[in-house]
Amino acid sequence: MRSSIILTVALFILIASTRTFAQYAQIDPRTLPAEIAAQETIVASAASKDWQAWLKLAVLLEDAGSYRQSEDAYRQTIALLRAPDPLTVADVFDHMATMYIASGRPSEAEPIERHALAIREYQHDKLGAGVSHMHMAMILLGENALRPAQAEAQTAVNLLVPEYGDHAGVSVATPEEKMNALVDLSLIQSASGASQTALAALQGALRIAHENYPDDSIPVGYIEFTLGQTLWKTGDATQGDILMDRGVQKLSSEISWSHPAYLGTLRQYKVFLLATKQQGKAQQIAAKIATLEKLDHPLVSFAVASASAANSHNLPK
């Protein structure tokens, strides 16, 4: 599987992650347009100098897949940032890096995430460092640097899910963090040609998802789809098809159809259907993709950020 495709799949686990600024991330996808419109009104008002208001808008736009608009809002957040707590600064940079990862721009994410990791390690934030290592793994995967990506992913698992390996103890990481770490490790293992090894990490992630989410939720659907893809790569196309189809159905009911991650998943499923000579079903998926590609993204109204302010701030190198 090409790393660019893997990053498209991995976007769902970023959407599910709620550790950083959880109060912003627990929005029902179906209410996102209304939430964004309300937040646009806030930042356009006299409160527009409030970095926290801009940050909330940036995260909401990121969750909605409006990456260019989210980037503008993040830059405005950084330009206004006044936070005495270094870990808050690290969280802002980390979240901006995930936006770059999700939008397929790993080279822009890397210096920002390294900055966040350095702060977290200096502050002895073990869990935060684990999250940064996890995101660095995805960045390096996007750059096709598989060996260092796997080292970063394994470090993240050791810190966030010590019970998965030979490390003693159980961390206090959230279920989302544990799922993220295991899925990222599996994606890199699969990209490195070790699909059979990747199955164990995905099965561990799916157990965590079932323990913490409804069966029809985004995390369960996403991991089932990814597990199905991996099973196909190991030679089990029948069970792989069942899981991919089930995952697509769950995602379609829980996330906006115009979201780029959902479209990316449909494209991947079409590749599988064509490869397994399921022409009729592949045509149905292709028709759905064509229809969705013609739809305007529902969240393109963002026009609040000042381009001059966004461009005037230098991000950390």
TAQUIDA-V620561 format. One record per pair of residues at least 24 apart in sequence whose ideal C-beta (glycine too) atoms are under 6 Angstrom apart, sorted by the first residue. I is the first residue (numbers start at 1). GAP is how many residues later the second one is. Records with the same first field share a line. If there is no record, write none. Layout:
I=GAP / GAP
//
This chain:
3=138 / 139 / 141 / 188
6=181 / 185
7=97 / 135
8=256
9=217
10=128 / 177
11=91 / 250
12=210 / 249
13=167 / 170
14=84 / 88
16=160 / 202 / 203
17=159 / 163
18=158
19=155 / 158
20=71 / 75
21=38
24=32 / 35
29=226 / 227
32=32
33=265 / 266
35=25
36=24 / 263
40=264
43=261
44=260
51=26 / 29 / 30
62=37
64=235
65=194 / 195
66=233
67=32 / 36
69=233
70=29
72=233 / 238
73=232
75=235 / 238
76=229 / 233
78=235
79=230 / 234
86=33 / 37
87=36 / 38
90=26 / 29 / 30
97=38
101=37
106=33 / 36 / 37
109=30
110=29
111=206
115=201
127=46
130=26 / 29 / 30
134=46 / 47 / 50
137=47
138=46
141=47
146=46
149=39
150=38
153=31 / 32 / 35
156=25
157=24 / 28
164=40
175=33 / 37
178=30
179=26 / 29 / 30
190=40
195=35 / 38 / 39
196=38
198=32
199=31
202=25 / 28
216=34
218=36
221=26 / 29 / 30
237=39
244=25
257=35
258=37 / 39 / 40
263=29
//
